[in-house]
Amino acid sequence: MLPISDLPSASERKVPSPGGQAAALLGFLGLSMAAWIVASVPIILNSTGWFAASVKAPWMPPGWMFRSMWILLYAAVALAAWLVWRRQALRGSTRWWYAAQLLFNAAWPLTFFGLYPLIGTAALWGALVVIAGLGVSVGFLVVRFGPVSATAGLLMLPYLSWVIYSFSLNLFSALHN
């Protein structure tokens, strides 16, 4: 349940105008796409270098699948946040964890791909800590979004599943490279 301080009172609740709702949805999509772009840079710069030669988990999907999945997941996260925002419940700690998951998500490839050429395997272990933080933040959002909007909570579940899957790939890389 959301703490009382995070729920709007009846007098605070007002339905945003259709134009305001559309602008907010575009804003959430823009935030997600900005995080995706930031996250993509170190991947693009290193995917043919050290990463191409690294030992990968046998269950690692092809690169095109990662790009496709992350685009869909970022869009789902944006839609989920927007649904919660529409009910005026994206506030307090929920808003903080929403921002944290965006930061964790952008920080993971910077750590995993970007730092590996500089500090080697330590970067893979550092990335494991970052992706664990991402998993915690997404799990928190599932729990917070679900009671506000069942659809928003459900939209976050594939993201949490993909983060857990990615954690397993990261762990394999850290152990074998």
VENNOR-V449922 format. One record per backbone hydrogen bond with DSSP energy under -1.0 kcal/mol. CO is the residue of the C=O (numbers start at 1). NH is the residue of the N-H. If there is no record, write none. Layout:
co | nh
CO | NH
CO | NH
This chain:
co | nh
3 | 6
4 | 7
9 | 13
17 | 21
18 | 22
19 | 23
20 | 24
21 | 25
22 | 26
23 | 27
24 | 28
25 | 29
26 | 30
27 | 31
28 | 32
29 | 33
30 | 34
31 | 35
32 | 36
33 | 37
34 | 38
35 | 39
36 | 40
37 | 41
40 | 44
41 | 45
42 | 46
43 | 47
46 | 51
49 | 53
57 | 60
62 | 65
62 | 66
63 | 67
64 | 68
65 | 69
66 | 70
67 | 71
68 | 72
69 | 73
70 | 74
71 | 75
72 | 76
73 | 77
74 | 78
75 | 79
76 | 80
77 | 81
78 | 82
79 | 83
80 | 84
81 | 85
82 | 86
84 | 89
85 | 88
89 | 91
91 | 94
92 | 96
93 | 97
94 | 98
95 | 99
96 | 100
97 | 101
98 | 102
99 | 103
100 | 104
101 | 105
102 | 106
103 | 107
104 | 108
107 | 111
108 | 112
109 | 113
109 | 114
115 | 118
115 | 119
116 | 120
119 | 122
120 | 123
121 | 125
122 | 126
123 | 127
124 | 128
125 | 129
126 | 130
127 | 131
128 | 132
129 | 133
130 | 134
131 | 135
132 | 136
133 | 137
134 | 138
135 | 139
136 | 140
137 | 141
138 | 142
139 | 143
140 | 144
141 | 145
142 | 146
145 | 149
149 | 153
150 | 154
151 | 155
152 | 156
156 | 160
157 | 161
158 | 162
159 | 163
160 | 164
161 | 165
162 | 166
163 | 167
164 | 168
165 | 169
166 | 170
167 | 171
168 | 172
169 | 173
170 | 174
171 | 175
172 | 176
173 | 177
